[in-house]
């Protein structure tokens, strides 16, 4: 997700539509990383994985903006 965001933000601000697409593509990676786990564990782990992803994204954007 961060790589896509960095690429999109190079020419200028990221539009809402581009950010939506970045998040959509990142969700596929999240679901694939949880695929080996049983369904009940995936449901339990998903909020934590999303929180980590969001925290990393916010840290990156905050660092970039100064």
PLY file of the C-alpha trace (Angstrom):
ply
format ascii 1.0
element vertex 66
property float x
property float y
property float z
element edge 65
property int vertex1
property int vertex2
end_header
0.00 0.00 0.00
2.76 2.43 0.87
4.56 1.79 -2.40
1.45 2.56 -4.41
0.83 5.68 -2.35
4.39 6.89 -2.88
4.08 6.37 -6.64
0.74 8.16 -6.83
1.90 11.09 -4.71
5.08 11.83 -6.68
3.42 14.08 -9.27
1.26 15.84 -6.65
-1.55 15.31 -4.16
-3.38 11.99 -4.28
-7.01 12.29 -5.32
-9.79 10.63 -3.35
-10.38 8.20 -6.20
-6.69 7.23 -6.36
-6.58 6.73 -2.59
-9.68 4.54 -2.79
-8.00 2.40 -5.45
-4.80 2.11 -3.39
-6.76 0.92 -0.36
-8.76 -1.52 -2.48
-5.56 -3.06 -3.89
-4.04 -3.24 -0.40
-7.05 -5.14 0.89
-6.27 -8.00 -1.48
-2.83 -8.39 0.11
-4.37 -8.38 3.57
-6.87 -11.07 2.66
-4.16 -13.19 1.03
-1.95 -12.94 4.12
-4.82 -14.21 6.26
-5.85 -16.99 3.85
-3.91 -19.80 5.60
-5.85 -19.25 8.83
-9.24 -20.80 9.59
-12.21 -18.49 9.06
-12.71 -17.80 12.78
-9.09 -16.74 13.16
-9.25 -14.54 10.05
-12.24 -12.73 11.51
-10.40 -12.25 14.81
-7.13 -11.10 13.18
-8.56 -8.78 10.53
-9.11 -5.72 12.78
-5.53 -5.88 14.05
-4.08 -6.25 10.57
-6.12 -3.30 9.31
-5.03 -1.19 12.31
-1.36 -1.95 11.56
-1.87 -1.09 7.90
-3.61 2.18 8.77
-0.96 3.14 11.33
1.85 2.54 8.84
0.02 4.55 6.20
-0.63 7.47 8.56
2.98 7.49 9.74
4.19 7.58 6.16
1.88 10.38 5.10
2.65 12.42 8.24
6.39 12.06 7.65
6.00 13.15 4.05
3.92 16.20 4.93
6.47 17.33 7.47
0 1
1 2
2 3
3 4
4 5
5 6
6 7
7 8
8 9
9 10
10 11
11 12
12 13
13 14
14 15
15 16
16 17
17 18
18 19
19 20
20 21
21 22
22 23
23 24
24 25
25 26
26 27
27 28
28 29
29 30
30 31
31 32
32 33
33 34
34 35
35 36
36 37
37 38
38 39
39 40
40 41
41 42
42 43
43 44
44 45
45 46
46 47
47 48
48 49
49 50
50 51
51 52
52 53
53 54
54 55
55 56
56 57
57 58
58 59
59 60
60 61
61 62
62 63
63 64
64 65
